[in-house]
């Protein structure tokens, strides 16, 4: 996202006084910190698997649409939501024959307060996996890049532990001895146990 947004937008229009209009648009964009909200929402959805961005005005309830012609007269704000605030509104439909199969609800809620679809956008990270509940997102949603890395990381750490154990024994010389016959006794078993213990405790240089 930072790579895509590292350069300013090129805006052009067919209208009288377009330079003034473009300048006013860019100034309002900067005043509202729109780039920051876009980047934050993208990070949230990558970290948790789902994120949402909403806009509103204190003068209008969140579940009502806002007429675009009224925007210049309103005090606008933007909020980005993580799964904890969206809990309950991002649990997708798991019926494979449904029209909204694995799609987020039209109305999202933040702490139980609904937002009109025209004032919100919800984003998944990747494609939801059928019946794969995401603990980081509290629902059947997109997948967290961090959660997906846990098991490969665990396997990698285990391989490092195994390599360390092999290296620990690398210089140990083991003499092959003739095995005992079919008839054994307690003394032979004890001797074999001592040999196994010596092998278990043996390290490089023994």
C-alpha positions as CSV (number, residue, x, y, z in Angstrom):
1,X,0.0,0.0,0.0
2,X,2.8,2.4,0.8
3,X,4.4,1.6,-2.5
4,X,1.1,2.3,-4.3
5,X,0.6,5.5,-2.4
6,X,4.1,6.9,-2.3
7,X,3.4,9.4,-5.1
8,X,0.7,12.0,-5.2
9,X,-2.4,11.4,-7.2
10,X,-2.7,12.9,-10.7
11,X,-6.2,14.4,-10.9
12,X,-7.6,15.9,-14.0
13,X,-11.1,17.0,-15.0
14,X,-13.0,18.8,-17.7
15,X,-14.3,21.8,-15.9
16,X,-13.8,25.6,-15.7
17,X,-11.3,26.4,-13.0
18,X,-10.1,22.9,-12.7
19,X,-6.8,24.0,-11.1
20,X,-8.7,25.5,-8.2
21,X,-10.9,22.4,-7.9
22,X,-8.0,20.0,-7.9
23,X,-6.2,22.1,-5.3
24,X,-9.2,22.2,-3.1
25,X,-9.7,18.4,-3.4
26,X,-6.0,17.7,-2.4
27,X,-6.2,20.2,0.5
28,X,-9.3,18.5,1.9
29,X,-7.7,15.1,1.3
30,X,-4.7,16.1,3.4
31,X,-6.8,17.8,6.1
32,X,-8.8,14.6,6.6
33,X,-5.6,12.4,6.7
34,X,-7.2,10.0,4.2
35,X,-3.9,8.3,3.3
36,X,-3.3,7.4,6.9
37,X,-6.8,5.9,7.3
38,X,-6.3,3.8,4.1
39,X,-2.9,2.5,5.3
40,X,-4.2,1.8,8.8
41,X,-7.2,-0.2,7.5
42,X,-5.0,-2.2,5.2
43,X,-2.7,-3.1,8.0
44,X,-5.6,-4.1,10.3
45,X,-7.0,-6.5,7.7
46,X,-3.6,-8.0,7.1
47,X,-2.9,-8.4,10.8
48,X,-6.3,-9.8,11.8
49,X,-7.8,-11.0,8.5
50,X,-10.5,-8.4,8.4
51,X,-10.8,-4.7,8.8
52,X,-13.3,-1.9,8.0
53,X,-13.3,1.8,7.3
54,X,-16.3,4.1,7.9
55,X,-17.1,7.7,7.6
56,X,-19.7,9.8,9.2
57,X,-20.8,13.1,10.6
58,X,-22.1,13.9,14.1
59,X,-25.2,15.5,12.6
60,X,-26.4,12.3,10.9
61,X,-27.1,8.9,12.5
62,X,-24.7,6.1,11.4
63,X,-27.4,3.9,9.9
64,X,-28.6,6.7,7.6
65,X,-27.1,7.5,4.2
66,X,-25.4,10.8,3.6
67,X,-26.3,12.8,0.5
68,X,-23.1,13.7,-1.4
69,X,-24.4,17.2,-2.0
70,X,-24.5,17.8,1.8
71,X,-20.8,16.8,2.3
72,X,-19.4,20.4,2.1
73,X,-21.7,21.4,5.0
74,X,-20.9,18.5,7.3
75,X,-18.1,17.9,9.8
76,X,-16.8,14.6,8.5
77,X,-14.8,12.0,10.4
78,X,-13.3,8.6,9.5
79,X,-12.9,5.5,11.8
80,X,-11.1,2.3,11.2
81,X,-12.3,-0.8,12.9
82,X,-10.6,-4.0,14.0
83,X,-12.4,-7.4,14.4
84,X,-13.1,-6.8,18.1
85,X,-15.2,-3.7,17.3
86,X,-16.8,-5.6,14.4
87,X,-17.5,-8.8,16.3
88,X,-20.8,-10.3,15.1
89,X,-21.0,-8.5,11.8
90,X,-18.2,-10.2,10.0
91,X,-19.3,-13.8,10.5
92,X,-19.9,-14.8,6.9
93,X,-22.6,-17.2,5.6
94,X,-21.2,-20.7,5.3
95,X,-24.0,-22.1,3.1
96,X,-22.3,-22.8,-0.2
97,X,-25.6,-22.4,-2.1
98,X,-26.4,-19.0,-0.6
99,X,-26.2,-15.8,-2.7
100,X,-24.0,-14.2,0.0
101,X,-21.7,-17.3,0.5
102,X,-18.7,-16.2,2.5
103,X,-19.5,-12.5,2.0
104,X,-19.6,-10.0,4.8
105,X,-22.9,-8.6,6.0
106,X,-24.3,-5.6,4.2
107,X,-24.7,-3.7,7.4
108,X,-21.6,-3.8,9.7
109,X,-21.9,-2.9,13.3
110,X,-19.3,-1.3,15.7
111,X,-20.0,-2.1,19.3
112,X,-23.6,-2.9,18.3
113,X,-24.1,0.3,16.4
114,X,-25.0,-0.3,12.7
115,X,-23.5,1.6,9.8
116,X,-25.2,2.2,6.4
117,X,-23.6,0.3,3.6
118,X,-22.9,3.5,1.7
119,X,-20.8,4.7,4.6
120,X,-18.6,1.7,5.2
121,X,-16.2,-0.6,3.4
122,X,-15.1,-4.0,4.8
123,X,-11.9,-5.7,3.7
124,X,-10.7,-9.3,3.9
125,X,-7.1,-10.4,3.7
126,X,-7.1,-13.2,1.1
127,X,-10.0,-15.5,0.4
128,X,-11.9,-17.0,3.3
129,X,-11.5,-20.8,3.6
130,X,-14.8,-22.8,3.9
131,X,-15.5,-23.6,7.6
132,X,-12.1,-22.3,8.7
133,X,-12.8,-20.1,11.8
134,X,-10.3,-17.4,12.2
135,X,-9.6,-16.8,15.9
136,X,-7.8,-13.5,15.2
137,X,-11.0,-12.2,13.4
138,X,-13.7,-13.9,15.5
139,X,-15.4,-15.3,12.4
140,X,-15.2,-17.1,9.1
141,X,-13.3,-14.3,7.4
142,X,-10.0,-13.5,5.7
143,X,-6.8,-14.9,7.2
144,X,-4.2,-13.2,9.3
145,X,-0.7,-13.1,7.9
146,X,0.7,-13.6,11.4
147,X,-1.6,-16.4,12.3
148,X,-0.8,-18.3,9.1
149,X,2.9,-18.0,9.9
150,X,2.7,-19.6,13.4
151,X,2.8,-23.3,12.3
152,X,5.6,-22.8,9.7
153,X,7.5,-20.9,12.4
154,X,6.9,-23.6,14.9
155,X,8.2,-26.2,12.4
156,X,11.2,-24.1,11.7
157,X,12.1,-23.8,15.4
158,X,11.6,-27.6,15.8
159,X,14.0,-28.2,12.9
160,X,16.6,-25.9,14.6
161,X,16.2,-27.9,17.9
162,X,16.7,-31.1,16.0
163,X,19.8,-29.8,14.2
164,X,21.2,-28.7,17.5
165,X,20.7,-32.2,19.0
166,X,22.4,-33.8,15.9
167,X,25.4,-31.4,16.3
168,X,25.5,-32.2,20.0
169,X,26.2,-35.8,19.1
170,X,28.3,-35.3,16.0
171,X,31.7,-36.2,17.4
172,X,30.5,-39.2,19.5
173,X,32.0,-42.5,18.4
174,X,29.9,-45.6,19.0
175,X,31.4,-49.1,19.0
176,X,29.3,-51.9,17.6
177,X,29.3,-54.8,19.9
178,X,28.0,-58.3,19.5
179,X,24.4,-58.6,20.8
180,X,23.5,-60.9,23.7
181,X,22.0,-64.2,22.9
182,X,18.3,-65.0,23.3
183,X,18.7,-65.9,26.9
184,X,19.3,-62.8,29.1
185,X,19.4,-62.1,32.7
186,X,19.1,-59.2,35.0
187,X,22.8,-58.5,34.9
188,X,22.9,-58.3,31.1
189,X,19.8,-56.0,31.2
190,X,21.5,-53.7,33.7
191,X,24.7,-53.6,31.6
192,X,22.7,-52.8,28.5
193,X,20.9,-50.0,30.5
194,X,24.3,-48.6,31.5
195,X,25.4,-48.6,27.9
196,X,22.2,-46.8,26.8
197,X,22.6,-44.2,29.5
198,X,26.3,-43.6,28.5
199,X,25.1,-43.1,24.9
200,X,22.4,-40.8,25.9
201,X,24.7,-38.7,28.0
202,X,27.6,-38.8,25.5
203,X,28.6,-35.6,23.8
204,X,31.2,-34.5,21.3
205,X,34.7,-35.3,22.6
206,X,33.7,-38.3,24.8
